[in-house]
């Protein structure tokens, strides 16, 4: 993906002291930087000093890291430290800040570039000169007559003052003698034996096993938003906009110091231009970054060249799959990528540039990408849990942009779509609605829904579009089950649009997506819209597969359900009764879908005022559900909730309270506090408090439920309106009439029902 040759990737690390001259520390030509120190005679050997000209701006957000590194400046066991991370994350800046602190405390600081073996050799030779080695010994060591590393290390260990050796940009282990030397503590990489000395290395390569156990590894990440924003403000002199805009842009740049410096320098220059320019402020830059309208010579191209060097390093180390694998990772969504779920080797290696890569090799390339900081491999619960891949947002952005430019994006997206499809194929039919599988869907959903938006512009093949539509519809079902109705409807609108455009309106996958969109509108309380959409789906099903086909029955169920919620009880009862007969014949009495239709039919009886008949039906259904689905299954809890409601209608407050509070405990444990089903039961418990005369408890609970429902469902949702009216009744009973009237006005303005009416089961 990051395809830049070595000749184009070399970047000189020089800074003239101007805040506008921005560079990436990669090589310090000549190996070391010399500065004249007053008091030395013309014939004296100049000291090897750090390039402090790079610290032209304040160092922001690194106090914690510098505090940890200060152990190197004190006697103790930690004598060697490694700063590692993504190219451009600020490793050199931190090393310079530590070097400055060291000099202020009287520590001798020796700064050497480790970018190449030539740089390192030249730098270490100057270290030998600085430490007083005889010219004859130096010539012998670097002429092959003796070991140069032995000479330098003997001089360091014998040095009578405190010293700090910094080896900057030691990205390639070969420069320090190769991986075996690093692991054995040989050649230039050795354990410090003197309490007077310490070594600090900066490197993109962060494999702890390679660098040896006596090295203190510190990973350098991005800056927090406030610190990152301050870097932008520092670089622009505060002339590019408000702090909130700077924070927004800094977040978009992932807090990466090099990106912040490059963008800040660009905006500083733009504000010097006397003519009108399109990008002059933080907000301007964030806008064009979002739309991808930056030209090829803008700051992100410098970042790309920086990261190319990391890919080139891995290629030299034999990991030829690093470039295409990183390209593939960039084409998943913007969330962490579950490795076992979405990076199955048998699927990943279908990409032409990854053919023949086995599982062990694939894992090795992933770990090497992490070692150079281009990705992070994290485990949320320790070494036994699934690893996740996290990618810096700018790495992902640049990877996608390059793939679009060179035409490789569709190939990457095709593999991503197939990976998601194969992961879902192992799931059972009701998996999106199963709380035990919700973590799986949570890990999958952001990636699949992003593919929906990429499928048309990237011209995916029909097979890949089918994969995306099928899996995305299941993900949207999960969002609906989680109670995220608005988001489910938005996503399904996009899914339907994709499917109609690429597969056709009557394709089975399109019709499934239509059905799920109607269901989302239904859950949001948009009953008229839902009924019309169910009717459209039924019309297509009638023409293509018939009304008694298994594909049609779920829509018939939802159509009757919408009639019920619209108060058209006689029509709903007839539809459910007819459907229940078909369900029993086709699937049997104990099938989960039969039981669902049976329960809905009993709800209609409940709302028609046949409370005893409804209670009898609920009791039979709950017993079968508990036996076949389990007592804590969401369907069992739904029916038990209805038992509590109908008992209250029959005047059995004790029985109602026992059942309803038990269901609330179970729903809190399985669904959490903010799920719509939990809130419905909590509202019912508050009603029982009210009827028991516990008005303070009722008002407190109603307000908590109302706040959550308003936030989750909106003020106009029927569930929200019902809770608000119940709160008004409780306030009136408490004598707080003004508050009660205010709540009733809000309920009326929301357009909800004037009262709960004869059919409370419609709202549970």
N, C-alpha and C positions, 0 to 999 in steps of 0.2 A: 504493500500500500504506500509506504513512504519511500517512493522510488527516486532517490537522488544519489548520484555517484559520489565517491569519496572526494573527487577533485572539486565538486561544487559545494561540498558540505563543510569544508574547513572554514572556520571563522576566527579571525584574530581577536584576542581579548585585550583591547587597548581602550583606555579612557583618558580623555584630555582634561577631565575635571569639570566639564560642562554638564549641567543637568540634562541636556538634550542629547548627549552622545550615549546611546544605549547599546550594550553588547551582551552577548552570552559568554560566560567563562567557559572556554573549551581548551584553547591552547594559549600558553604564554610564550610567544616566540623567543627563542634564545634560552628557554629553560627557566630562567630566573629573572627577577627585576632588581636592579641596583639603584640605590639612591645615595647621593653624597651626604656624608655625616660630618658636621663641623668638628674639628679637632684632630682629624686624621691627617697624617702627612701625605703628600702626593704619592709616595711609594707604598703606602699602607694598602692592605687588601680591603676593599669595600664590603660592608655587611650584606648578607642576603636578606632583603627586606620584602615584606608583602606589598602588593600593589594597592596601597590605600587610596589611590585616586579613584578606585571603583566605588568607594563609600562617599559618593558626592551627595547622596540623599540620606536622611535618617533611616536607621534600621527599625522597621516596624514589626511588632507581633512576634518577636523571637526571644523574649526575655526568659521564658521557661526553658527553651532549648539551651540557651547560653548558660543559664544557671546549672543545668545538668553537665554541660561541658567543662565547667570550672573545676570539676574534680581533677582534670588534667593538670591544673595549675597548683595543686596541693599534693603533698605526699599521700600515698595510699595505693590500693591494689589496682585501680583503674588507670592504666598508663597509656592505653591505645584506644582511640575511638574512631568510628566510621560514621560519617554523615552520608546517607544514601537517599536517593529519590529521583523522581522524574526530572529530565533535563529542563532547566529553567525554574526549578522550585526554590532556588535561593541558597544552595549549599555553600557556594563560594562566599556569598555575602555573610553568612553566619561565621564561616571560618575567619574571614577578615575582621569581623567584630570581636571574635575571641582573641585573635592575634593582637588587636589594639589593646584589649584589656590586659593581655599578657605583658606587652611592652610597658604599659603603665605601672606594672608591678615589678619591673626590672628583670623580666624573663627574656632570654635570648630567643628570638623567633627566626626560624629558618624556613623560607617558603620556596617550594619546588613544584614545578609543573609535572604531573604524571600522565599527561595526555598521550604521549607517545614514548617509546623506549628511548629515542634520541633526546627528547626533552628531559626525561628523567636522568639519563646519564650526564647530560650537560649540567643539570641542576645539582646533582650529587657531587660532581667534581668541584663546583663552586662551594658547596658545603664543606668539602675537605679543605679547600683553601681557607675558608673562613675560620675553621677550627684549628688552623696552624700546621697542617700537614706539610712536610718537606716536598719541594718540587720533585725531587728524585723519586719519592714514594708515590706521588701522584702519577708521574709518567709511567712508573712500573706497573701500577694498578690498572691504569687505563690503556696500557700498551699490551696487556695480556700476560705480564710476568707475575702478577699477583691478583688477588680477588678484590675488586673495587668495593663491593658491598662490605667485605670484612674490614677494609681500611676505614670506611666512613663510620661503621658501627663501633669500631674500637675507639675512634676519636669522640664519638658521641658519649659513650659510656665513661670515658675518662674526663669529660668536660667538667670543670670545677664549679660552674654556675648552673642555675636552672635554665632549661632549654625546652623549646617546643618546636618540633619539626612538623610542618604542614605539607602534605603531598596532595596537591589540588588536581581535580579532574582525572583521577586514576580509574578511568572507566574500563579499560581493557586489562585484564589480569596479566596478559603477556608482557606488558611494560614493566611489571614488578617481578617478572621471572616466571610467569605462568601459574596456572591453578595449582599444580603440585607444590610449588614453592610457597604459595599462600597458605595452603593447608598445613604445611610442615613448618611454617615460620622460618623460611630460608630466604636466601638472596636478599633483596631489599626489604622484605616484609618480615620483621622480627619482633619478638616480645621485648619490651623495654625492661632492663634489669636494674636501672638506677632510679631512685626516688626523685632525682633531680630532673629527669627527662620525661617527655611525653610525645606521642605522635598522634596527629589528627589527619585522617584521609577523607577526601570527598570523592564520591563516585556515584555514577548512575547504577552501578552493578551492586546489588545488595544481598546476594546469597550469603547468609550467615555461615553456612557450612564451609563455603569457599574461603571466607575471610578469617577463620579460626576462632576458637571459643574464648580466647583471652582478649578479644576485641569487643569494645562496647558499641553495639550498633544503635544508631539513632536515625529513624526514618524522618525525612523532612517532607511535610505536606504543604498544602496551600494555606494562605493566611485567612483568618476569620474576617468576615465581611467588614467590620469597622476598621480594622487595621489595613485591609486591602484597599478600602476606599481612601484611607489617608495616603497610601502610596500614590494613588491616582491624583489626589489633590496636591501632594508634594511635587509630583512630576509636572503638573500643569500650572503650578503657582496659583491654584484656586480659581483659574479663569475659565473653566470648562463646564461650570454648572453647579447645582446644589449638591450637598452631601448625600441626600437620599438618592439622587441620580447616580452619584459615584458608587454608592453601595449596591445599587441595582446592577450597574455595569460590572462591578467587581465580582458579584455573585455569578453573573453570566460568564465571566472569565475564570471561574473556579478558584479565585484567590491566588492564581499562579503568579509569583513575583515577576518573572520575565515578561509574561503577557501584560501585566500591569505597567511595567516600565516601558515596554514597546508602545502600548496604546497611549500611555501618558505622554511620551515623547512625540508621538504622532499628533495628538491633540494640541500639545504646546506649539508645535510648528504650524499647525492649521490656524491657530489664533494669531500667529505673526503674519500670515498671508494677507496682503491688503485687499485682495479681491474676494468675492463671495465664494465660499466653498460649502459643499453639501454636508460635510461632517466636521463640526467644530466643537460640539459639546458631548458630555457623557451620554446624554439621551440620544443624540444623533448616532453615536457609534453603536450603542446598544441596538438601535433600530436596524441599522444595516447589517449588524452581526446576525440578528434574528432572521432577516430575509435572505442572507447569503449574497448580498450585493457588493461586498468589498472586492476590489480589484486584486489581481494576482500579486501585485507588489506591496500589498498592505501588510501590517504587522503579523498577521496569522501565518504568512508565508515564511517569515523568519522562524516562527515556532516550528513549523513543519520541517524546515531544514535542521533545526536542533534535534528533533526526534528521529529524523532519518539517520542520524549518527548512531543512535541506540539500536535501530534495526540493522544497520550495517555491522555493528559490533556483534550482534547475535548471529548474523549470517557468517561472519568470519569464524565464529565459534562452532559452526556446523549446524545451526538451527535454521535451516532454509525455509521452514514453514512459518517463521515468525511474522513475515510481512502479510501473507494471505490470511493467517489466523487473526491477526489484529484487525485486518480489514473486515473479516466476518463479524468479530465482536462489536465493531462500530455500528453494524447494521441491525443489531437488536435495539430494543427501546432504551430509554434514558435511565432505567433503573438497574439495580444489581442483577447479574445474570446467574441463575442457578446452574451450576456446572453439570450435575447429574441429569437434570431435567432437560436442558436445552443444548448441551454439548455432547450428545451421544456420539462416540467416534464413528459408528457405522453411518451416521447421517452427515456429520461434519466433513468426513473424507470424500463425500460426493462432489465437493468443490474440486474443479480440475487441478488447482495448484496444491491441494492437500491429499490427493490420491496416494495411497500406499502408506500413509502415516498411521501407525498403530496407536493403540490406547496409551501405552507407556510413553511413546514419543510425543503424543499430543499433550499429555500432562507435563512432560518435560518442557515443551515449548511454552505452555502457559506459565509455568514457574519461572522460566527465563524472562518472559515478558514482565512478570512481576519483579524479578530481580533488577531490571533496568528501569523500573518505575512507570512503565507505560500502562500497566494495569495493577490492581491490587487483588490479591487472593485473600478472602476473609472467611472465617468460620464463626457463626454467631454463638454456637454453644460448645466450643471446644473441638478437639481434633477428630471426634467421631461424627460430627455433623456434616451436612453437605457444604462443600466450599462454594463461594459466590465470587464472581468476577465483578469488580467495580472499575470503571474507566473515568478518567478525568474528562469533564465535559468538553474541553477544548481538543483533547486527543480525538474524542468521538466526532466532534464537529468537523475537524480537518480531515479525518479519515473518510467521512461521508462526502465531503466536498470533492475530494480527489477522486473518489469512486464515481461520482456523478460525471466529473470531467472526463475521465478516461473510459467510461462506459462499462465499468465492472459492477456497478451498484445492483442491477437486476440479478446477476449471478449470486451475489451475497444474499440478497433478500429471498431468493428461491430456496437456498439452503436453510435460512432462518425459518421460513414458513414450514418447510418439511419437518424441521426439528420440533416445532410446536405441535404440528399435526400428529407426529408419531408419539409424542409425550401424552397427548390426549387420548389416543387410541387405546391405551391401557386402562383408562378410567371407566367406571361403570356408568350406566345411563343417567342416574340421578346424582352423579358426582358434584355438579355445580351447586346443588342444593344441600349437600351433605356437609355439616359443620366440621366433621373430621378431615375433609378434603379441602377446606377453605384455604389453609396455608399453601397448598399446591397452586390453587387458582390465583391467589394473591401474588405468587412469584411469577406466574405466566402472563397475567392480564396486561400489564403495561407494555410488554414486548409485542404481544399480538395486536393490541389496539393501535400501536404505532405503525405496524405493518399495513393496517387497513388504510391509513392515510398515505402510505408510500406506494400502494399497489397500482394506482392509476398513473401517477407521474413517472413511475419507473417501468411501466409497461410489463408487468409480470405475466407469465404464461397462464393460460386458462387453468392448468392443474394447480399452480401455486395460488391463484385467486380462490379456487375452491377450498384449498387448505386454509387460507386466511379467513374466508367467510365462515366456514364450518367452526373453526376454533374460536373466532371472535364472537360468534353468536353464543357459544357456550360460556365464554368469559362474561358477556353481558348478562346472561342468566344468573351468573354468580353475583354480579353487582346488584341485580334486582333482589336476590335472596338476602344479600347483606343489608338491604334497606336503602341502598344508594339509587333511588328511583330516577332522580333527575339525570344523574350521570349515565345510568343504563339507557335511558331514552335517547340521550345525545349520541352515545356510541352506536346504538342500534340504528339511528337515523343515517349515520355515516356508513354502516355496514349494508343497510338496505340500498343506499345509493350506489355503492360499489357493486353489489350483486346484481342489481337491475341493469347497470351499465355494461357489465362484463359477462353476466350469465343469462340475463333475461328475466322478465317479470314472473314467468310461470315456472322457472327452475325450482326444484324442490328446496334447495338451500335458500333461495330468495324468499320463498313462502314461509319457511321456518323463521327467517329473520323478521318478516312482517308480523308473524304471530307473536314473537317475543317483544317487538316494539309495541304492539297493542297491549300486551300484558304489562309492560312498563307504564304506559299511559293509564291503564286501569289502576295499577298500584298507587299512582299519583293522584287518584280521585277524579280523573278525566273520563268519566264513565261513558258519556255520549261519544267521544272520540274513539274510545276503546271499542264500543259496540260496532261502530261503522267499520273499523279496521278488522275486527273479527269477521264481520259479514263479508268483507272483501276476500279474506283468506278462505272462508267457507265456500265462496263462489268458485274460487280457483280449484280448491280441493274437490268440489262436487264435479267439476268438468274433467279433472285429471285422474283422480283415484276413487271417487265415490264417498258418500257420507258415512259409511260404516267402516271405512278403512282405518287402520291403526294410526295413520298419520293425521286423520281428520278428527278423531275423537278428542284430543286435547283442546282443539279449537272449539268444538261443540261445547265442551265443559266450560271454557272461559266465556263463551257467548252467553250461556245460561247464567253464569256468575254475574256478568255485566247487567243482564236484565234484572237480576235480584238486587244489585246495588242501586239501580235506577228506580226501584220500588215497583217494578212490574212483576209482582209475585206470582200471579196465576200463570203467566207465560214461562217464568223461570221454573216453577214447579213441574210443569208439563215437560219442559226440555230436560230437566235433570232426571225425571222419572223414566223417560224414554232412553236417555243415555245410560242410566244405571242398569237397565235391562240388557243393553248391548254389552256393557262392560262385564257384567256377571257371566254372560255367555262366552265372551271372547277370552277373558283373563281370569275368571274365577272370583269368588267372594273375597278372598284374602289378599288379592293383589293390591299394591299400594295405590294404584290409580283408581281402582274400583272403590276402595275405602274413601278416597278423596271425594269422588262424586257422591257417594252415599252420604258423607258428612255434609256436603253442600246442600243436598236435597233436604236433610234434616234441618239445616239452618232456615230453609224457606218455610218449613212447617213451623219452626220456632217463631218466625216473624209474622206468620199468618195467625198466631195466637194459639196454636196447638201445642202448648207447653209440655203437657204430660207425654204426648206422643214424641215430641222432640227429645225429651229427657230419656225416654226408653231407647230411642235410636242412638243417641250419643253414647249411652252406657254400653250398648252392644258393640258399637264401633270402637270405642276406647279399649274394650277388653281384647278385641282382635288385634288392634294396633299394638297394644302392649306385648302381646304374645309373639307377634310376627315381626314387629319393627323395633320393639324395645320401649320400656316405660319413659325414657328420656328423649325419644325421637321427636322431632319437631311436629310431626303430624299427630302423634299421641298427645303432646302437650296442647296442641290447638284444640283437640276435641275435649280434653279435660277442662280447658278454659271455658268452653261453651257449656259444659256441665255446671260449672260454677255460676255462669250467667243465668242459665235457665232455672237453677235452684233459687236464685235471688228472685226471679220473676214469680216463682211458686211460693215465695214467702219464707223459704228456708234459709235465713240469714246465716245461721251457724254452719250449715252444710256448704253454703256458698263461700263463706270466709275461709273455711278449712281448705277447700279445693283451690280457690283462687290464690291464696298465699303460698300454697305448695307449688303451684304452677309458676308463680313469680320467682320463687327461689330457683327452680329448675331453669327457667329462661335466663335469669341473670347468670347462672353458671355456664350455660351453653352458648348464649347469644350475646351476652354483655349488656351494659346499661342503656345503650343508645340504639338498640335495634327496634324497629317499629313494633314487632310482636311483643317485646318486653315492655314497651311503653303502653301498649294497649292494656296489658294485664296490670301494670302499675296504676293506670287510671282507674281500673276496676277496683283495685284494692283501696284507692283513695275514696271511691264512692262508698265502699263498705265502711270506712272510717266515718264518713259523713252520716250514713244511716245509723251507725252506732252512737252518734253524738260526739264523736272525737273530732270536732271541727278544726281545731288547730292543726292536728296531724293531717286532716284531709286537705286543708288549704295549702300547707307546706308541700305535700306530695303532688297536688294538682299543679302548683307553680313549677315544680321541678320537671314534671312530665310535659307541661305546656311549653316550657323553654326548649326542651329537647325536640319536641315535635315541630315547633315553629322553625327551629334551625334545620332539622333533617327533612321535614316534609313540606314546610311552607305554611303560612298562616291560613291559607284557603283550603287546605286538605280537610276532608270530612273528619278524620280522627282528631286533628288539631281543634276544629270548631267544637266538636263534642266535648273535649276536655275543657275548653274555655267556658262553655255554657255550664258545665258541672262546677267549675270554679266559681262562676257567678252565683249559682245556687248556694254553694257553701258560704260565700261571703254574705249573702242576704240572710242566711240562717244565723250568721254571727252578728248581724246588725250593721254590717259595713256596706250600707246601701249604695253610697256614691261609687265605691270601688266595683260593686256588683254591676251597677248600670254601665260603667265604663267598659267592663268586660263583655257585657251583652251587646253594646254598640259595636265593639270590635268584631264580635262573632257575626253580627248582621252585615257589617261592611265587607266581611270576607266572603259573603255569598253562600255560606253553608246552610244546612237545614235549620229551620226555626226551632226545632226541638228534636229529641231523639226519636219521638214517635213510637209506633207500636212494634218496630222491628230492630231492637238493639243488636241482634245477631249480625245484622248487616255491617256493623262497625267493629266486629271482633274477629 
